[in-house]
Amino acid sequence: MIRAFIFFAAVLCAPFASAQEIVLGLSDDEVDITATFDGSDILIFGAVKRDTPDIGGELGIIIAVSGPLQPVVVREKERRLGIWVNSASSDIDAAPSFYAVATTAPLSDILNDAEDLTHSITLPRVIRSMETVGGDTGDFTDALIRIRAGDGLYQTLEGAVNFAEETLFDTSISLPANLIEGDYPTRIYLTRDRQVIDTYETEIAVQKVGLERWLYNLAHENAVLYGLLSLSLAIAAGWLASAAFTAFRR
């Protein structure tokens, strides 16, 4: 398994920094998708810097990793006269292809609704529904989250972030094998008494390499050659299977 490491370490104090803030540095910002790629673990470490004594209040850490945004059409099926047909649908203007949010505690304990609305942290806030035909937008959003959660693409990991002495934090987020290429924004939120007091954002580049990259480029840049190559491979595989079957019968 390929591992992408994100290391967050304390840095020199800035003269005008806030009382408490997240400080970090990026050590590896790429995940390579190869022909044998079966997923990757993101290891995240960090620290909370204090320039003044602790003023009290419950601190929390929220880490969100998001894949490229895509439009999605969610359809509801109904059984009519013994046949499953599309009934209602909803056009989702922008839904992340992957989304994982890890926290130090249940989200309701460290984040209020107003802050969630402002920063779009939870999945329903991230997904923007533009149009609904014959159904309720919330139901379609819930259905999309449920389907992608089953595929490992949407993850809510409450309590998965270790937070020692309200200073050092760490967690691990698993990327599934069915990732798509693109930049994966990684956002870290520091909260106090359910309000966001500091944020930090970076990106992880997910890209195909080796044979995967060559096939991807060939399919998009020379579709005719890619089609002929695919057809030739299919014919060759069929011939080899037939020859092996004939030899086995003899």
MIFI-451901 format. One record per residue: x, y, z of N, C-alpha, C in turn; residue number from 0. Coordinates in pm, whole numbers, m for minus. Each point is the difference from the previous one (the first is absolute). Layout:
BEGIN
(site (X,Y,Z),(X,Y,Z),(X,Y,Z),NUM)
...
//
This chain:
BEGIN
(site (85,m121,0),(m85,121,0),(87,124,0),0)
(site (m36,91,m87),(73,127,m7),(m47,89,114),1)
(site (94,69,63),(m36,89,111),(40,142,m35),2)
(site (m93,91,19),(28,142,m16),(9,59,139),3)
(site (109,68,30),(23,52,134),(m17,151,3),4)
(site (m80,47,93),(m11,143,25),(50,23,142),5)
(site (107,75,16),(58,23,132),(m19,144,39),6)
(site (m60,19,115),(m24,134,51),(90,23,121),7)
(site (89,100,m6),(93,25,109),(m6,145,42),8)
(site (36,28,123),(m2,137,50),(107,84,m68),9)
(site (m29,129,m20),(92,92,m64),(27,116,95),10)
(site (92,90,m40),(35,115,85),(m120,90,19),11)
(site (m14,54,118),(m116,84,32),(7,130,m78),12)
(site (m111,37,m61),(m9,129,m70),(m33,108,102),13)
(site (50,119,m19),(m16,104,102),(m143,43,21),14)
(site (m85,m15,m105),(m136,46,14),(m100,m114,m16),15)
(site (41,m120,35),(m88,m116,m15),(m113,7,101),16)
(site (m106,m76,m32),(m113,m3,93),(37,m83,122),17)
(site (m84,2,102),(31,m67,125),(18,m149,m21),18)
(site (m82,m60,m84),(11,m142,m29),(m24,m22,m149),19)
(site (86,m79,m60),(m14,m25,m142),(65,m133,m37),20)
(site (m39,m51,m118),(57,m123,m51),(127,35,m76),21)
(site (108,m72,28),(125,19,m73),(43,m133,m59),22)
(site (50,2,m124),(32,m126,m67),(90,22,m119),23)
(site (60,m110,m47),(82,3,m120),(m27,m125,m80),24)
(site (2,10,m133),(m34,m112,m88),(126,m74,m41),25)
(site (4,m132,21),(117,m79,m37),(m20,m77,m130),26)
(site (m123,m40,m31),(m28,m74,m123),(m141,33,m43),27)
(site (m13,51,m123),(m131,48,m44),(m50,m71,m125),28)
(site (46,m125,m23),(m42,m72,m119),(m38,m144,33),29)
(site (m103,m50,m70),(m37,m141,3),(1,m48,m144),30)
(site (77,m104,m29),(13,m52,m136),(m90,m121,m19),31)
(site (m81,5,m106),(m88,m112,m34),(70,m82,m108),32)
(site (35,m123,32),(63,m91,m94),(m97,m111,m38),33)
(site (46,m92,m86),(m85,m110,m43),(m37,m91,117),34)
(site (81,m1,105),(m27,m87,116),(m46,79,122),35)
(site (m41,124,m21),(m42,84,112),(m123,m58,69),36)
(site (8,m23,130),(m113,m55,75),(m40,87,117),37)
(site (32,128,m8),(m36,92,107),(124,56,68),38)
(site (m20,99,83),(111,66,68),(m46,54,134),39)
(site (90,1,96),(m27,59,131),(65,138,10),40)
(site (m78,98,43),(55,133,27),(24,10,150),41)
(site (124,20,40),(33,18,140),(15,150,27),42)
(site (m76,50,96),(m3,143,28),(41,26,144),43)
(site (99,88,17),(46,40,132),(m5,152,8),44)
(site (m20,54,118),(m3,144,11),(17,48,143),45)
(site (m1,131,14),(16,61,132),(m77,131,5),46)
(site (m41,37,120),(m65,128,25),(100,89,71),47)
(site (30,114,m61),(96,94,58),(m72,99,89),48)
(site (58,28,117),(m56,98,93),(101,110,25),49)
(site (m42,124,m20),(85,114,31),(m32,59,137),50)
(site (m115,m38,55),(m41,48,131),(m51,m118,82),51)
(site (m12,12,131),(m54,m109,80),(m140,m38,m46),52)
(site (m36,m125,24),(m131,m51,m40),(m110,81,68),53)
(site (m97,45,m81),(m108,83,55),(m124,m82,34),54)
(site (12,m131,m11),(m113,m86,34),(m90,m27,m118),55)
(site (m98,m85,22),(m90,m38,m107),(46,m130,m65),56)
(site (m95,m75,m51),(32,m129,m59),(50,16,m144),57)
(site (121,m53,m25),(58,4,m134),(m37,m126,m77),58)
(site (m9,15,m132),(m26,m115,m86),(76,14,m130),59)
(site (29,m113,m63),(68,m3,m129),(m90,m73,m100),60)
(site (m16,60,m117),(m75,m61,m110),(91,m2,m122),61)
(site (17,m117,m61),(83,m15,m119),(m89,m50,m113),62)
(site (m2,72,m110),(m85,m36,m114),(86,m13,m126),63)
(site (m12,m114,m68),(69,m24,m126),(m106,m17,m108),64)
(site (8,81,m105),(m104,1,m103),(59,m29,m137),65)
(site (m72,m79,m80),(41,m26,m136),(m55,105,m94),66)
(site (36,m8,m130),(m50,96,m98),(m153,2,m4),67)
(site (m58,118,m19),(m145,14,m6),(m51,m40,m138),68)
(site (m117,m66,m1),(m61,m45,m125),(m151,21,6),69)
(site (m64,32,m113),(m147,0,m3),(m52,m143,1),70)
(site (m110,m21,70),(m58,m134,12),(m151,9,m17),71)
(site (m57,m96,m71),(m145,m12,m10),(m42,m123,81),72)
(site (m82,23,101),(m49,m109,85),(m144,m29,m39),73)
(site (m28,m126,m31),(m134,m38,m44),(m63,m99,97),74)
(site (m129,14,15),(m77,m93,83),(m76,m96,m92),75)
(site (4,m128,32),(m68,m100,m81),(m123,m53,73),76)
(site (m103,m25,m77),(m123,m60,53),(m39,m120,m86),77)
(site (m62,m97,65),(m44,m119,m71),(m144,21,m49),78)
(site (m17,2,m132),(m131,20,m59),(m27,m112,m100),79)
(site (m111,m71,23),(m38,m112,m86),(112,m101,m14),80)
(site (72,m21,113),(108,m99,1),(130,48,m59),81)
(site (10,128,m38),(122,53,m62),(51,118,83),82)
(site (131,2,24),(61,112,71),(24,114,m98),83)
(site (m58,117,30),(14,117,m86),(42,120,85),84)
(site (65,100,m66),(37,123,68),(m125,83,26),85)
(site (m14,51,122),(m115,83,33),(43,145,23),86)
(site (67,26,112),(47,136,30),(151,5,m14),87)
(site (53,122,m8),(145,18,m13),(42,132,62),88)
(site (128,11,27),(56,124,54),(136,23,m62),89)
(site (25,122,m47),(130,36,m55),(85,61,110),90)
(site (108,m69,35),(94,51,100),(106,80,m75),91)
(site (5,128,24),(90,88,m74),(147,m34,25),92)
(site (35,m30,124),(140,m27,32),(8,m91,122),93)
(site (44,m124,m23),(18,m95,109),(142,m53,m6),94)
(site (70,m10,113),(137,m51,m3),(3,m147,m37),95)
(site (96,m38,m84),(15,m140,m37),(46,m84,118),96)
(site (66,64,97),(43,m65,124),(m9,104,111),97)
(site (m41,m44,119),(m3,93,112),(12,m78,130),98)
(site (96,40,81),(18,m60,132),(18,111,101),99)
(site (m73,m9,110),(14,97,107),(26,m76,130),100)
(site (113,31,64),(39,m64,125),(2,105,110),101)
(site (m41,m38,120),(m15,96,109),(53,m57,131),102)
(site (19,89,96),(42,m43,133),(m118,m45,85),103)
(site (m121,36,m38),(m121,m32,77),(m119,5,m96),104)
(site (m119,m42,45),(m117,14,m88),(m12,143,m52),105)
(site (m34,14,m128),(m6,132,m62),(m91,96,74),106)
(site (m111,m50,51),(m94,87,70),(59,57,128),107)
(site (106,m64,53),(63,47,124),(105,107,m25),108)
(site (54,7,m122),(110,93,m25),(m29,98,m113),109)
(site (m120,m6,m59),(m32,89,m110),(m149,34,2),110)
(site (m32,130,m4),(m142,37,m3),(m48,17,m143),111)
(site (m130,7,m18),(m59,5,m134),(43,124,m78),112)
(site (12,113,69),(38,124,m68),(140,m11,m59),113)
(site (93,m57,76),(136,m18,m50),(5,m101,m114),114)
(site (m83,m104,10),(m7,m98,m107),(m52,65,m128),115)
(site (m99,86,13),(m54,71,m115),(105,92,m63),116)
(site (79,66,84),(102,93,m50),(114,m71,m71),117)
(site (47,m113,57),(119,m67,m51),(m29,m123,m84),118)
(site (m127,m44,m6),(m39,m119,m78),(90,m118,33),119)
(site (m16,m52,121),(86,m108,49),(m67,m136,m12),120)
(site (m125,m13,44),(m67,m129,m6),(m44,m29,m144),121)
(site (m22,m126,m29),(m32,m40,m137),(m125,69,m57),122)
(site (m112,7,73),(m116,69,m58),(27,145,m35),123)
(site (91,65,75),(34,139,m31),(93,8,m122),124)
(site (85,m101,m17),(93,1,m111),(m74,m18,m132),125)
(site (m99,m89,0),(m73,m30,m122),(m104,108,m26),126)
(site (3,58,m117),(m93,106,m35),(m101,m53,m101),127)
(site (m127,m3,37),(m104,m48,m89),(m62,119,m73),128)
(site (m7,m10,m130),(m47,112,m81),(m146,m14,m43),129)
(site (m41,m121,m31),(m136,m15,m54),(m55,m136,37),130)
(site (m126,m5,36),(m68,m125,32),(m127,m8,m82),131)
(site (m23,m116,m62),(m121,m23,m77),(m75,m115,65),132)
(site (m115,29,59),(m85,m104,56),(50,m62,128),133)
(site (84,67,76),(48,m58,124),(58,105,91),134)
(site (43,m43,117),(56,92,98),(152,m1,m11),135)
(site (62,118,m6),(144,10,m18),(76,m72,110),136)
(site (m44,14,124),(67,m64,111),(4,m151,m14),137)
(site (m107,m59,m49),(m4,m145,m19),(104,m45,m102),138)
(site (14,75,m109),(96,m38,m103),(143,18,50),139)
(site (25,105,77),(132,20,58),(34,m114,95),140)
(site (m96,m39,84),(21,m112,92),(28,m129,m76),141)
(site (m70,m20,m112),(19,m121,m80),(140,m3,m61),142)
(site (47,115,m51),(135,6,m57),(104,m29,107),143)
(site (m16,59,118),(95,m25,109),(m1,m147,39),144)
(site (m117,m60,8),(m11,m141,39),(68,m92,m102),145)
(site (m21,27,m129),(58,m84,m105),(152,11,m1),146)
(site (50,122,6),(145,18,m6),(69,m42,129),147)
(site (m71,9,112),(56,m51,125),(18,m151,m8),148)
(site (m95,m67,m66),(11,m144,m18),(118,m40,m85),149)
(site (43,90,m90),(116,m26,m86),(131,48,62),150)
(site (m7,54,122),(120,49,67),(43,137,m46),151)
(site (m82,67,m82),(37,131,m52),(m37,113,95),152)
(site (m101,m20,84),(m39,99,100),(21,m61,139),153)
(site (75,70,84),(33,m51,133),(m20,109,105),154)
(site (m71,m33,105),(m13,88,116),(62,m73,118),155)
(site (116,48,46),(81,m69,99),(2,80,130),156)
(site (m112,m1,70),(m9,75,125),(82,m68,109),157)
(site (84,78,67),(84,m54,106),(125,m68,m51),158)
(site (30,10,m130),(116,m69,m57),(129,81,13),159)
(site (m11,127,39),(119,84,17),(44,m5,146),160)
(site (121,m44,23),(57,0,135),(52,140,31),161)
(site (m35,51,117),(35,137,38),(60,m3,140),162)
(site (133,m5,8),(69,m14,127),(27,136,63),163)
(site (m46,17,122),(24,122,78),(m47,125,m75),164)
(site (m98,m17,m90),(m50,112,m82),(115,74,m70),165)
(site (102,m77,m40),(115,58,m68),(34,m78,m127),166)
(site (26,m130,12),(39,m84,m113),(m119,m83,m47),167)
(site (m17,m10,m131),(m109,m81,m52),(50,m86,m116),168)
(site (m66,m112,m22),(35,m87,m111),(m119,m87,m36),169)
(site (m4,m43,m126),(m105,m89,m48),(47,m68,m127),170)
(site (m76,m98,m47),(28,m70,m125),(m128,m8,m80),171)
(site (6,35,m126),(m116,m6,m89),(35,m90,m118),172)
(site (m88,m95,m30),(23,m95,m108),(m62,50,m130),173)
(site (81,4,m105),(m50,30,m134),(m29,m131,m71),174)
(site (m119,m18,m55),(m34,m126,m68),(71,m12,m134),175)
(site (m9,m118,m61),(67,m25,m127),(m66,74,m116),176)
(site (m130,32,13),(m74,60,m111),(3,153,5),177)
(site (120,56,22),(17,145,m1),(5,52,m142),178)
(site (m32,127,m18),(19,64,m129),(115,100,13),179)
(site (57,36,m113),(110,95,1),(m46,140,39),180)
(site (94,78,51),(m30,138,33),(64,44,129),181)
(site (m27,124,38),(49,55,126),(m101,m27,110),182)
(site (49,m46,115),(m84,m33,114),(26,100,112),183)
(site (m82,106,9),(19,98,108),(m11,m66,138),184)
(site (93,32,86),(0,m51,137),(m9,119,95),185)
(site (m109,5,77),(m25,114,87),(0,m46,146),186)
(site (64,79,83),(4,m27,144),(m63,118,73),187)
(site (m93,m31,88),(m70,104,77),(29,m18,149),188)
(site (30,109,65),(13,3,146),(m123,71,56),189)
(site (m71,m67,90),(m121,59,56),(14,17,152),190)
(site (m70,100,49),(m9,21,145),(m147,29,32),191)
(site (m54,m78,93),(m140,16,38),(m91,0,m123),192)
(site (29,m93,m95),(m80,m26,m119),(10,109,m107),193)
(site (99,89,16),(22,104,m100),(139,m15,m60),194)
(site (11,22,m132),(129,m10,m69),(85,122,32),195)
(site (120,m25,52),(88,112,35),(125,4,m88),196)
(site (28,m108,m75),(113,2,m92),(m18,m111,m103),197)
(site (52,24,m120),(m6,m101,m107),(133,m5,m72),198)
(site (23,m114,m63),(117,m15,m87),(m39,m88,m117),199)
(site (48,30,m120),(m37,m79,m117),(123,m26,m86),200)
(site (9,m123,m50),(104,m39,m94),(m63,m93,m102),201)
(site (79,m60,m88),(m54,m88,m103),(86,m124,m17),202)
(site (m65,m110,m37),(68,m124,m36),(m29,m24,m147),203)
(site (103,m23,m80),(m18,m27,m142),(m10,m151,m21),204)
(site (m111,m44,m58),(m19,m141,m34),(11,m12,m151),205)
(site (91,m84,m48),(24,m9,m143),(37,m142,m42),206)
(site (m34,m33,m124),(37,m128,m58),(145,6,m48),207)
(site (72,m112,17),(138,m7,m47),(21,m135,m69),208)
(site (110,m11,m74),(34,m126,m64),(m99,m41,m107),209)
(site (m35,m128,m1),(m91,m54,m100),(m137,65,7),210)
(site (m48,30,121),(m129,66,16),(m1,136,m70),211)
(site (106,76,16),(9,132,m63),(6,m15,m153),212)
(site (77,m97,m50),(12,m18,m144),(m134,m36,m63),213)
(site (m74,m93,63),(m130,m39,m52),(m100,115,7),214)
(site (5,75,109),(m91,115,16),(26,104,m109),215)
(site (127,33,m22),(33,98,m103),(m38,m51,m139),216)
(site (25,m129,m26),(m33,m57,m130),(m150,6,m26),217)
(site (m81,m32,102),(m145,0,m17),(m54,139,m27),218)
(site (61,103,59),(m50,136,m15),(63,75,m118),219)
(site (119,m40,m40),(69,73,m107),(m6,m71,m134),220)
(site (m20,m131,0),(m6,m76,m125),(m101,m113,17),221)
(site (m128,36,m4),(m105,m97,28),(m3,m113,m103),222)
(site (32,30,m128),(m3,m104,m103),(105,m107,27),223)
(site (122,44,29),(107,m95,29),(m31,m80,127),224)
(site (m57,68,100),(m36,m71,124),(m107,m106,m28),225)
(site (m98,34,m85),(m103,m97,m34),(55,m119,m75),226)
(site (92,26,m97),(61,m110,m75),(84,m89,91),227)
(site (72,63,93),(82,m77,94),(m89,m88,89),228)
(site (m111,57,50),(m92,m77,84),(m60,m117,m77),229)
(site (m38,25,m128),(m57,m106,m83),(103,m110,m25),230)
(site (124,39,m28),(106,m98,m25),(25,m86,123),231)
(site (2,63,117),(20,m75,124),(m115,m97,25),232)
(site (m123,45,m29),(m116,m87,19),(6,m120,m93),233)
(site (38,23,m127),(11,m110,m96),(110,m97,42),234)
(site (115,56,43),(111,m85,43),(m38,m83,123),235)
(site (m71,62,94),(m42,m73,119),(m98,m111,m35),236)
(site (m93,28,m92),(m94,m103,m43),(68,m114,m70),237)
(site (98,31,m87),(73,m105,m71),(80,m87,97),238)
(site (67,63,96),(77,m76,98),(m90,m90,84),239)
(site (m118,53,39),(m93,m82,79),(m49,m119,m81),240)
(site (m29,22,m130),(m46,m108,m87),(109,m104,m20),241)
(site (125,45,m19),(111,m93,m19),(24,m82,126),242)
(site (m9,66,115),(20,m73,125),(m110,m104,23),243)
(site (m124,34,m34),(m113,m93,15),(16,m120,m93),244)
(site (44,28,m126),(21,m109,m96),(111,m95,47),245)
(site (109,59,49),(110,m83,50),(m42,m81,120),246)
(site (m81,55,85),(m48,m71,119),(m87,m119,m38),247)
(site (m85,16,m102),(m89,m108,m45),(79,m114,m60),248)
(site (114,31,m65),(82,m105,m56),(74,m77,111),249)
//
